[in-house]
Amino acid sequence: MTLGSSLTTPPPTLTEGEALDLARAHIGLTGTLAPLTSERDLNVRLTTPQGRLVLKLANSAEPADLTALQTQALLHLEPQALPTPRVIRTLTGETEAATPHGTLRLLTWLEGHPQHLTPRTPAQCAAMGAISARLSLGLQGYHHPAASHVLQWDIKQASALRPLLPHIAADLRPLATETLDRFDRDIKPALAQCRTQIVHNDLNRHNVLVDPANPDHITGILDFGDMVETPLICDAGVTAAYQIDPARPIESLTTFARAYHAILPLTPQERHLLPDLAATRMLTTLAIASARAARYPDNAAYILRNVPAAAAGLVALSQAPRQMLEIS
C-alpha cells in the first residue's frame, strides 16, 4: 500500500491577511487568529467580537464530496444532544464555500480541555464508551454516496498496511506482523458478517475535549475528517484503542466495552472481535504514522503523537490472557 494523496499532500497554507480576508468575505467577521494543529487540513481559530469559531480549509487532494460527507454529517447531528461542532452558514447561506485556496468551512468553537492532557481514569474510560456509542447511534440513518471511499485509517483496510511494516521500529515489527497476520486470517473474514454504517472513525484522545474541572465529563468531539462507512464494531475498536491503559489493559478495555454495550448493544460476534480490532487500530497507527513521519520530518512530532501509546497498548494487549479481554 502507498499512502493516499490526502496523506501525501501537505496541508494548505494561508497568510494571516488571507485568512482574515476569507472570514470577512464569507461571514462578514474579522478578529484575531491562532493556528490549530492538523494532519491534512488547515485549521485556524478566529476570535471575533461575537465569539470564537474555527476556520477550516480542506486539503487540496480531498475530493469535494468527502468534505461534503463531513459537513452533512454535522448537520445530521445538529438536532441531537451531542457535543459536536455546529456548521456556521456563510453570508449567502451556504455551508461550504469554494475559494482559490480550497473548500472553506466555518464551525463553532467547542470549549474544553484536550483529553490527552488529562489522567486516565476508569470513569473517563466509561464516559468514552458511552459517548462513542451515542455518536454512532446519532449517525444511524445518515447516508452519503462518498462514505464508501477507501481510507487507509479504516480498520477493514488493514490488509493493505503490509508494505508499510518496514517503517515500524524494529523491536515492534514482529508483533506488528503477527497482529496483521491474525487480522488477515481471522478478523477480516468475520467483519464481512457485521453490520455497517457511517462512523466517526477517529475518536482518539486528541480529538476529544473534557471539562477542566471534571475531566471525566466529555465536552467536545472534534475532527470528522476520517468518516467512512465500515463495520460498526470497527469504530468501537478505534475508540477503544485510545482508551486502553497499558498498565491495566484488561480492566480498561472491559470498562470501555461495557459502557458502550449499555448504550448500543453489541452482538456476541462484535464483542469477540473488539480486542483484535483495537489491536489492529494500534498497528494502523504505528504503520501509517511511522511512514508519514519519514515523509514529513518537519511535522513528525504531530504525526507521531499517538505512536507511544499505540506501541505500549499493542504490547499490553498481546500479553493479556485473551479470555479476559471479552465482555460477557
N, C-alpha and C positions, 0 to 999 in steps of 0.2 A: 504494500500500500504506500502511495505517496501522499503527502499532506495536501488536502484540497486547496483550491485557490483562495478561499476565505481565510485559511490558516497560513498562507504563504504571502498574502498581500498585506503590506503594512497598513496600520490604521490611517484614516485621513488626518490631515494637518490643517489647522486654521490659525491665522494670527488673531490676536485679541480684537483688533479692529474688524476683521472679517466676521468673527463670531457675534460681535455686538451688532454689526450691520444686519446679519441674519435675524437676530432677535427683534430688531426694530422693524424690519421689513415684513416679518411673518406674524408677529404677535403684538407689535406696537409698543414693546417694552425695552428698556435698557437698564443697565445696572453694573455690577461688578462680577468678574469671572473668577472661577477657581477650577483648575483641571482635575478630572477624576480618572482613576486608573481604569484601563480597559485592555482586553486582549486583541480585539479585532476592530472595534468601532472607536469613534471619538466621542467622549462624554465630557461635558462641561457643566458645572453648577453655575447658574445665573441667579444672583441675588438682586431683586428689584424692590422698589418701594411697596409693591403688592405682595411680596413674599419670594420664596426661593423655588426654582424649578430646575429641571435637568434638560439640557440641550443635547440631543443625540444625533450624530451624523454617521450613517451606515457605511461600512466598508465598501469600497468601490467594486469589489468582487462579489458582493452579496446580491443575488437577484432580487428584483423589486418585490416579487411575490413572497419571498421569505421575510422581508421587512413587514409586508402586509400581514403575514401569518402572526407575527408578534403583536402588531398593533391591534388587530381584530380580536386576538385573544384577550388583551387587556380590556377592550370594550365589552367582550362577553362576560368578563369577571366583574365589571363595574357595579352591577346591582347586588353583588354578594358581599357578605361581611368578611372580607379577606384583606389583609394589609398589603395590597398591591398598588403600584402607581396608577394614577388616572391620566388619561390622554388629554392634553390641552389642545383645543382647536385653534387653528390659525385665524387670522383676521377674515379669511374667506370661508371659514367654517370647515376646513379640511383637517383630517387627522395626520396627514403627511404632506410634505412639500418638497417638490423637486428643486434642487439648487445646483449651481455649477460645481459645487463641492461634493454632491451626493444627496441622498434622501435624508431630509431633516425631520426629526420628530421632537416633540416637546412633552415632557411628563412632569407630573407633580413630584415634589421632593418629599421623601419619607424620612421622618425623624427616627433616630435610634442610634445605638452603639453597635459597631461591627461585631458579629458573633465570634469571629475568630480571635478577637482580643479579650474574650471572657473565659473564665474557667469552665471546663466541662463538669456538668453535674447530672445526676440521674433525672432530675426534674426537667432540665433543659432538653435532655435527650428525648424524654417522653413528649415534651412540647413539640419537638421537631417531628416526631412520629405523627402526632395529631395534625399539625399544620400541613405536612406533606400529604396526608390522606385528604384533608379538607380541600387542598388545592386541586388534587386530582378529581375529587368529586365535583368541584366547581367547573372544571374543564370538560366534564362529561356533557355530551350533546354539542360540543363545539367541533366543527368540521371545516377544513380548508384544503384546497387541492395541493398546496405546497407542502403539506405536512408529511407527505410520503418521501420527501427528499432523503438522499443518503448523507448521513452525518457521521464523521469519524468518532464523535463522542457518544453516539448511540450504542449502548451495550450490545445490541443484537448484531452490530457490525464488527465485533471484536476479532473475528477470524482474520480480518484484513490487517490487523496490527503486527502480524508476524515479521514483516520486513523491518519494522521499527525496533524489534527486540535488541539489536546490537547497540542502540543508543542508551539502553538502560545500564546502570552501573553494574560492573562485572559480578560483584558479590550478590546482587539480586537477580541476575539473569536466569539462573537455573530455576528459581521459584517462579519467576515470571513465565518462563517457558512451560513449566508444569501447570500453572494456572490456565494458560491459554490452551494447552492440550486437553485439560479437563473440560473447558468450555466447548471446544470443538466436538469432543467425544460425547458428552453427557448433557450439557446445558442447552446448546443451540438447538438440537432436535426437540427438546421439551418446550422451548419457547414458542415453537410453531403451534402449539395447542393452547396457548394462553390468550386471554382477552387483551385487546389492544385499544388504545385511544391516544389522543394528543396529550402530551405531558410537558411539564416544565423542563425536566431532564438535567437540571444543574443546580440543585439546592445545596451547594457547598457552603461552608461556613463564612466565605467572603461575600456571599450573595444573600445573607440573612442579617437583619437588624434586630436588636433586642433593647428592652427598656434598661437604660443605665442604672436605674435604681432597683431593678429586678431583672437580672439577666436571664431568668428562666421564662420570661414573657416575650414572645416574638412580636415585634412591631413592624417589620418590613420584609417583603420578599422582592428581590431585585433580579435583573438580568434575565429576560426571557429569550435571549438570543440563541439558545440551543434547543428550542422547542422542536418536537418531532412526534410523529405517530409511531408508537412502538408498544410492545407488551407493557401493560400497566406495572407489572412487578419489576420491570427494568428501572422504572422511575423510583420505585421504593428502594431498589438496590443502590441507585445513585445517592439518594439522601442518606441511607444507612451507612454508606461507605465513609461519609464525613462525620458521622456521629459515633462511630466505634472508637472507644477509648482503648489504645493499645495495652494499657495496664489492666483493663477489665473488658476484654473483647466479648466474652460470653454474656456478662451482665448488661453491657451497653447495647449489644445487638438485640437481645431479647426484650430489653426495656423499650427500645425503639419499635420493634415489631409488634409488641402487644398494644402499644398506644396507637399505632397505625391501624391494626386489625380491629380495634374497638370502634373506630370511625368508619373505616372502609374494609369490611371483612375480606380476608384473603382465602382463596381456595387451598386445600391441602397441598396441591402441587406447587402453588405460588409460595406457600410458606417453606416448602422444601427447597425451592430454588433460591430464596433470598440470600443465604450466606454466600453462595457461589457467585451470585450477581454482584454483591458488594465487593467481593474479592476481584471480580473481573473489572469493576469500575476502578479499583485501585491500580490494577495493571494498566488500564487505559490511561489513567493519569500519568503513570510512570513513563509509558511509551511515548505518548503524544507530547507531553511537556518536555521530556528529555530531547526529543527530536527538534522541537521548535526552539528550545533554548540554544541548541547548537547553531541553528539558522539565524537567530536574532540575539546575539550575546548582549547587546545593549539593553534589551528588555528581559534578560534571563531571570533577574530577581523576581519580577512579577510572574513570569511564565511558570517558574518553579515553585511558586508559593505553597502549593498543596502537595509537593513531592515528599517532603519528610514524613508528613502524617500518613500518606498513602503507603510509603515503604514500611513504616512501623506497623501500620494496620494490617498489611498483607502478611507480614511475618507472624503477627499475633494470631490472625485467623488460621494460618496454616498449622500452628502449634496447638490450637484449641481442639478438644475432642468434638468430632463432627456432631454426635448425637446431642451434645449440649447446646448447639447453636440454633436449633429449631424450636419454634414455639408450638405448643400443643393446641 
